[in-house]
Amino acid sequence: MQADAWVKEELSPIRDKVYRYIKDMILNGELVAGERIVERELADKLNISRTPIREALFRLESQGFVKTLPRKGVVVSKMSTEEIIEIFTILSSLESLAVKLAATRVTEEDKAKLASQIEEIEKLLARDDLDTKHLTDLHIDVNETIYKLARSPRLYEMLHSLLEYIQAFATVGQEVPGRLRKSLEEHRAIAIAVQSGDSELAEHLAKIHIANSKAAYLEALQT
């Protein structure tokens, strides 16, 4: 995120904007695991005092995005293998439930929206090269659509929160040869199952997708 994107709005407290600013840099990979976050440098970059930065970092640390290390200061958190497995295990249960509910509650209007997203996925798959940024955005859009179709606000909030953690390290798994394309194919199959109202198939495909994503990430860690 560029500093010139920093827009000061009176209605938004500075500490909240700083929190979102740093969090976005972690989620989009501008700040990577193990990288130091220096309060003074951020304060100079954003032309603000260090107090809201310190408050934002404290909030991010409480959520597990950063941690404070002796003699090093604040760094972007690097999740352990055990933590990664735990997150994917939880995600598998929640996402499979979401797609199952979505398939049972999908309306004709919902089907039309899914059809548009499926078409966009197929256009991407037809290309020899995959635009990672476009793929990530489409991945998020499809997930958002399906999660909302489940019509369970609490489930949606839990998934949305969990996916933010995953977004911070998901690109690592995409480094495995062929995983980007395979992930896209899996999303298409899930969307088609939801669109057709096949809840059992949608649930099954979601579990396979999460298992494959976890395997790709763990494989990438070994290389």
NORQUIUR-V371299 format. One record per residue. N is the residue number from 1. PSI is psi in whole degrees, -180 to 180 (NA if undefined). D_FIRST is the distance of its C-alpha to the first C-alpha in Angstrom with 2 decimals. Layout:
<<N;PSI;D_FIRST> <N;PSI;D_FIRST>>
//
This chain:
<<1;129;0.00> <2;147;3.79> <3;-29;6.55> <4;-7;8.49> <5;-3;6.94> <6;107;8.63> <7;119;11.85> <8;111;14.82> <9;132;17.19> <10;-30;20.58> <11;-11;21.06> <12;118;18.16> <13;144;18.81> <14;-40;16.39> <15;-34;16.69> <16;-38;15.65> <17;-39;12.46> <18;-43;11.69> <19;-49;12.78> <20;-38;10.58> <21;-50;7.40> <22;-42;8.72> <23;-42;10.21> <24;-39;7.43> <25;-33;6.14> <26;-45;9.89> <27;-35;10.60> <28;6;8.60> <29;4;9.93> <30;-32;7.48> <31;121;9.99> <32;165;13.39> <33;131;16.75> <34;-12;18.53> <35;138;15.77> <36;146;16.41> <37;110;14.36> <38;118;16.04> <39;-47;16.46> <40;-42;17.57> <41;-41;14.67> <42;-40;12.17> <43;-43;14.85> <44;-41;15.17> <45;-40;11.56> <46;-5;11.49> <47;49;15.19> <48;173;16.54> <49;170;19.13> <50;-14;18.81> <51;-52;20.58> <52;-29;17.88> <53;-44;15.71> <54;-41;18.89> <55;-41;19.55> <56;-41;16.21> <57;-36;16.79> <58;-42;20.35> <59;-43;19.41> <60;-34;17.13> <61;-38;20.04> <62;-23;22.50> <63;-3;20.70> <64;5;20.66> <65;-29;16.98> <66;166;17.65> <67;157;21.01> <68;125;22.78> <69;143;24.87> <70;135;27.83> <71;6;27.39> <72;-29;23.78> <73;-151;22.02> <74;129;19.11> <75;157;17.74> <76;132;15.93> <77;143;18.92> <78;118;20.69> <79;143;22.90> <80;165;26.51> <81;-39;28.39> <82;-41;30.30> <83;-40;27.27> <84;-46;25.93> <85;-41;29.40> <86;-45;29.66> <87;-45;26.45> <88;-34;27.55> <89;-45;31.03> <90;-44;29.93> <91;-39;27.68> <92;-44;30.68> <93;-46;32.86> <94;-44;30.53> <95;-38;29.30> <96;-35;32.85> <97;-42;34.06> <98;-46;31.45> <99;-33;32.37> <100;-46;36.03> <101;-41;35.86> <102;-42;33.87> <103;-29;36.57> <104;-15;39.30> <105;5;37.71> <106;136;36.30> <107;173;37.61> <108;-37;38.32> <109;-40;35.35> <110;-41;33.15> <111;-37;34.75> <112;-41;33.86> <113;-42;30.15> <114;-38;30.35> <115;-40;32.32> <116;-41;29.56> <117;-37;27.02> <118;-41;29.66> <119;-41;30.23> <120;-39;26.58> <121;-44;26.68> <122;-33;29.90> <123;-40;28.49> <124;-41;25.79> <125;-25;28.55> <126;-13;30.65> <127;148;28.24> <128;-36;28.82> <129;141;25.16> <130;128;22.63> <131;108;19.16> <132;-43;17.17> <133;-46;14.25> <134;-43;17.06> <135;-45;18.99> <136;-45;16.45> <137;-43;15.98> <138;-40;19.78> <139;-48;20.41> <140;-43;18.62> <141;-45;20.47> <142;-44;23.77> <143;-46;23.46> <144;-45;22.66> <145;-51;25.67> <146;-41;28.03> <147;-39;27.14> <148;-32;27.81> <149;-21;31.01> <150;-21;32.30> <151;48;32.59> <152;93;32.21> <153;-41;29.71> <154;-41;30.02> <155;-41;29.59> <156;-45;26.50> <157;-41;24.91> <158;-43;25.90> <159;-43;24.49> <160;-43;21.17> <161;-43;20.83> <162;-39;22.01> <163;-25;19.76> <164;-39;16.63> <165;-44;18.20> <166;-38;19.09> <167;-31;15.73> <168;-23;14.58> <169;2;17.36> <170;-32;18.54> <171;-23;17.33> <172;-45;19.90> <173;-28;22.68> <174;-12;21.64> <175;-16;22.54> <176;126;26.15> <177;127;27.90> <178;-9;28.49> <179;-37;26.53> <180;-51;23.96> <181;-42;26.88> <182;-41;28.93> <183;-40;26.29> <184;-41;26.08> <185;-39;29.88> <186;-40;30.03> <187;-39;27.79> <188;-45;30.06> <189;-41;33.13> <190;-45;31.95> <191;-40;31.08> <192;-41;34.51> <193;-42;36.28> <194;-44;34.75> <195;-37;35.55> <196;-6;39.12> <197;16;39.55> <198;90;40.35> <199;-39;39.13> <200;-42;40.67> <201;-43;39.17> <202;-45;35.69> <203;-45;35.96> <204;-45;37.28> <205;-36;34.58> <206;-41;31.79> <207;-39;33.36> <208;-43;33.64> <209;-46;30.00> <210;-40;28.82> <211;-42;31.42> <212;-38;30.32> <213;-43;26.63> <214;-45;27.76> <215;-40;30.07> <216;-41;27.44> <217;-46;25.13> <218;-35;28.13> <219;-42;29.28> <220;-33;26.01> <221;-26;26.34> <222;-12;29.76> <223;NA;28.76>>
//
